[in-house]
Amino acid sequence: MSLQEVWGQVGAGISSLLRTNAVDGPRLTPQQIEDALRSRHDWLTVKSLSTFDPKDFQFLESQQLTRLTELVQEFRAVTATLRRWVPATESQIEQAIPLVREMIQLFEYDRYSDPEALRIGKLIERNLGPDRPKWLADLYFKTGVDWMGNPSLRIWAIVEDEALEGDDGQGNARFLETALTEVTREVEPERWPFLGIRTVSEMIEIQEEQPA
């Protein structure tokens, strides 16, 4: 349960900024994150991140896992100064904000819609490795179920506009579908992937149309 609990606790302070589908929302800025964390303080309690276990985050790159562990340790040093049922002081909040902000940026809530999407998405991206085409600008992930109620994974691939133009366009789209399907089935065979493709310009237009 650690991944789900930690995901929920770290993201509690920015819940108002998140979309049901991360792909439909703009990327979060550090200032937006900090402003949201200052607007509510229920993310900072004595028990916050008490369930964190590095073993539940082995899907992260080693450097990311090391940094996450350091951030949690520093955060716990702050929570150790809290008293039960007593609101955190301004000083405690200000100590904790940069730590939680960095954790939020590491988890990329604006690219992974849920904790399982984070785990699976990170593994997919790692397994793509050097075969990932340069024109693949970004990937977004969300877990769910298909129309039959079976576990599924929704993947949005954001590609450079030129990748879908000309004679290579259809071939590039087929390459993405084949590569992402195969890698997903290797990483998480219980989930069937559904792929959506957007160009960078389409992505910008859609996100600009979203309400603030």
ABEGO torsion letter per residue (X at the ends): XAAAAAAAAAAAAAAAABBABAAABBBBBAAAAAAAAAABAAABBAABGAABBAAAAAABBAAAAAAAAAAAAAAAAAAAABBBGBBBBAAAAAAAAAAAAAAAAAAGAAABABAAAAAAAAAAAAAAEAABBAABABBBBBBEBBAAGBBBBBBBBBBBAAAABEAAAAAAAAAAAAAAAAAAAAABAABBBBBBBBBAAAAAAAAAABBX
